[in-house]
């Protein structure tokens, strides 16, 4: 793992907390949940194990704080996608890119897998409002004559989110097996979304 280690220095409590969370996120994205340990993060940042205990209480406390931070970022990314969808006249690919970026570069894909494997889905509760907002944004963007029910529109969001989640977790090796371009998954979802919503509009 190529996480740069830094010399010990004085930090305010807030600075220390933010640096620890940034380091823990980098470790999660690079090496998965098993790499997010108090000792590893402390070594990377030139802190002591006791210092991290002081800020987070335990390894579970650090992991919970990391989940909270990343879930907040995911909610913000979805809010940005909603704003873009409501103001941008671009193709559906713009929306797809915003959601896929949140799950891949933002780490939401690995985060969601981690939360599910730990069995505590309450960490995902803050995302609920953003997801519901995305459903309404699709309705606002398409306007009349769309008559799809909220449930049908939520199915479209489910289609996007599941695709983004799968791409974040296994997309690169799967695309390599199938000799597909880097943006192939996004292009497929963007291409299918209009037909998906048209089917919903017809009540099928």
C-alpha positions in Angstrom: 0.0 0.0 0.0 1.4 3.4 -1.0 0.0 5.6 1.7 2.6 8.2 2.5 3.7 8.3 6.1 4.3 11.7 7.7 6.3 12.9 10.7 4.6 13.5 14.0 3.5 17.1 14.4 1.1 19.1 16.5 -2.5 19.2 15.3 -5.7 20.6 16.7 -8.3 18.0 17.6 -10.3 18.8 14.6 -7.3 18.7 12.3 -6.3 15.4 13.7 -9.8 13.9 13.3 -10.1 15.1 9.7 -6.6 13.7 8.8 -7.4 10.4 10.4 -10.6 10.1 8.5 -8.9 11.0 5.2 -6.2 8.4 5.9 -8.8 5.7 6.8 -10.7 6.4 3.6 -7.6 6.1 1.5 -6.8 2.8 3.2 -10.4 1.6 2.7 -10.3 2.4 -1.0 -6.8 1.0 -1.5 -6.9 -2.2 0.6 -10.5 -2.8 1.8 -12.0 -2.8 5.3 -9.3 -5.0 6.8 -6.7 -2.4 6.1 -8.5 0.2 8.3 -6.9 -0.5 11.7 -5.9 1.9 14.4 -2.2 0.9 14.3 -2.0 1.3 10.5 -3.6 4.7 10.4 -1.6 5.9 13.4 1.7 4.7 11.7 0.7 6.5 8.5 0.0 9.8 10.2 2.9 9.7 12.8 0.4 9.4 15.6 0.3 7.1 18.6 -2.2 4.3 19.0 -3.3 6.0 22.2 -4.0 9.3 20.3 -6.4 7.6 18.0 -8.1 5.9 21.0 -8.5 9.4 22.5 -10.3 10.7 19.3 -12.4 7.7 18.3 -12.5 5.4 21.4 -11.9 2.1 19.5 -11.4 0.6 16.0 -15.1 0.3 15.7 -15.5 4.0 16.6 -13.1 5.0 13.9 -14.9 2.8 11.4 -18.2 4.2 12.4 -16.9 7.8 12.0 -15.5 6.9 8.6 -18.9 5.5 7.5 -20.6 8.6 8.7 -18.2 10.8 6.8 -18.4 8.9 3.6 -22.2 8.6 3.8 -22.4 12.4 4.1 -20.2 12.7 1.0 -22.4 10.3 -0.9 -25.5 12.3 0.1 -23.8 15.5 -1.1 -22.8 13.8 -4.4 -26.4 12.7 -5.0 -27.6 16.2 -4.1 -25.1 17.6 -6.7 -26.5 15.0 -9.3 -30.0 16.2 -8.5 -29.0 19.9 -9.0 -27.3 19.0 -12.3 -30.3 17.0 -13.5 -32.7 19.9 -12.8 -30.6 22.6 -14.5 -28.5 20.8 -17.2 -30.0 20.1 -20.6 -27.4 17.4 -21.3 -28.0 13.8 -22.0 -28.8 11.2 -19.3 -25.1 10.4 -19.3 -24.5 13.5 -17.1 -26.7 12.0 -14.3 -25.1 8.6 -14.8 -21.6 10.0 -14.5 -22.5 11.8 -11.2 -23.9 8.7 -9.6 -21.1 6.4 -10.9 -18.4 8.8 -9.7 -19.9 8.8 -6.2 -19.8 5.1 -6.1 -16.4 4.7 -7.6 -14.0 7.6 -7.0 -16.0 8.7 -3.9 -15.7 5.2 -2.4 -19.5 4.7 -1.9 -19.4 1.3 -3.5 -16.9 -0.2 -1.1 -18.5 1.7 1.7 -22.0 0.2 1.0 -20.5 -3.3 0.7 -18.7 -2.8 4.1 -21.9 -1.5 5.8 -23.9 -4.4 4.5 -21.3 -7.0 5.5 -21.2 -5.5 9.0 -25.0 -5.8 9.2 -25.8 -2.3 10.5 -27.8 -0.6 7.8 -28.7 2.4 10.0 -25.5 4.0 8.6 -27.3 4.3 5.2 -30.3 6.1 6.6 -28.9 9.6 5.8 -28.8 8.6 2.1 -32.6 8.0 2.0 -33.6 11.7 1.5 -31.0 12.1 -1.3 -32.2 9.0 -3.1 -35.9 10.2 -2.8 -34.8 13.6 -4.1 -33.2 11.9 -7.1 -36.5 10.2 -7.9 -38.3 13.6 -7.8 -35.6 15.2 -9.9 -36.0 12.7 -12.7 -39.7 13.4 -12.6 -39.1 17.2 -12.7 -36.6 16.9 -15.5 -38.8 14.8 -17.8 -42.0 16.6 -17.0 -45.2 16.0 -19.0 -46.3 13.7 -20.5 -44.5 11.4 -17.9 -47.2 9.8 -15.8 -45.1 7.1 -14.1 -45.8 6.5 -10.5 -43.2 7.2 -7.8 -42.6 3.5 -7.5 -41.9 3.2 -11.2 -39.5 6.1 -11.1 -37.8 4.7 -8.0 -37.2 1.5 -10.1 -35.2 3.7 -12.5 -33.1 5.0 -9.7 -32.6 1.4 -8.4 -31.4 0.5 -11.9 -28.8 3.3 -11.9 -27.7 2.7 -8.3 -27.3 -1.1 -8.6 -25.4 -0.6 -11.9 -23.1 2.0 -10.2 -22.6 -0.3 -7.2 -21.6 -3.3 -9.4 -19.3 -1.2 -11.5 -17.5 0.1 -8.4 -17.0 -3.3 -7.0 -16.2 -5.5 -10.0 -16.4 -3.3 -13.0 -12.7 -3.1 -14.0 -11.9 -6.8 -14.1 -15.3 -7.7 -15.6 -14.8 -5.1 -18.4 -11.4 -6.5 -19.0 -12.7 -10.0 -19.4 -15.2 -8.7 -21.9 -12.8 -6.4 -23.7 -14.9 -3.3 -23.0 -13.9 0.3 -22.7 -13.5 2.1 -19.4 -16.9 3.9 -19.7 -18.8 1.0 -21.2 -21.0 0.5 -18.1 -21.9 4.1 -18.0 -22.8 4.2 -21.7 -24.9 1.0 -21.4 -26.9 2.5 -18.4 -27.3 5.9 -20.1 -28.5 4.2 -23.3 -31.0 2.1 -21.5 -32.4 4.7 -19.1 -34.7 6.5 -21.7 -36.3 3.1 -22.6 -36.6 2.2 -19.0 -38.4 5.4 -18.2 -40.5 5.2 -21.4 -41.7 1.7 -20.2 -42.6 3.2 -16.8 -44.5 6.1 -18.6 -46.6 3.5 -20.4 -47.3 1.8 -17.1 -45.7 -1.5 -18.3 
